[in-house]
Amino acid sequence: QVQLVESGGGLVQAGGSLRLSCVASGSTFSLISMGWYRQAPGKQRDLVADIRSGGSTNYADSVKGRFTISGDNAKNTVYLQMNNLKPEDTAVYYCKLVYFKSPINREAWGQGTQVTVSS
C-alpha cells in the first residue's frame, strides 16, 4: 500500500506564489512518475505538470512559464512551485504517483489540497 500526503495549499492574492509538496510512503516500489492535477468546481480533473524518474517534465500550456515541477527520487517527493498565480488557478490540487510494483504498473492519488487565488 502506497500513501501520498500533500501540503502547501492555501489562499493567496493574484500575482503571489505557493509551493506544493507531496510525499509518497508505504511499501517498496519503483517510481515511474509523479505529477500534479487540479480540479475546479464543476470541471474535470486536468494535468498541471508531471515529472518522470529520469527528470523529464511536462506542463499544461496554461501554467508554462509560471509553474515549476521538481522531484527528489530518493525521498519519493515532488514539488510544484507556483508563481504569478491567477484566479483561474483556483482548484483542488491532487498529487498522482505512477509506480511499478510487481507484476504491474500502478497509480496512487493524494487527498487533494485547496489552492485559492483571490483577485
Secondary structure, 3 states (H helix, E strand, C coil): CEEEEEECCEEEECCCCEEEEEEEEECCCEEEEEEEEEECCCCCCEEEEEEECCCCEEECHHHCCCEEEEEEHHHCEEEEEECCCCHHHCEEEEEEEEEEECCEEEEEECCCEEEEEEC
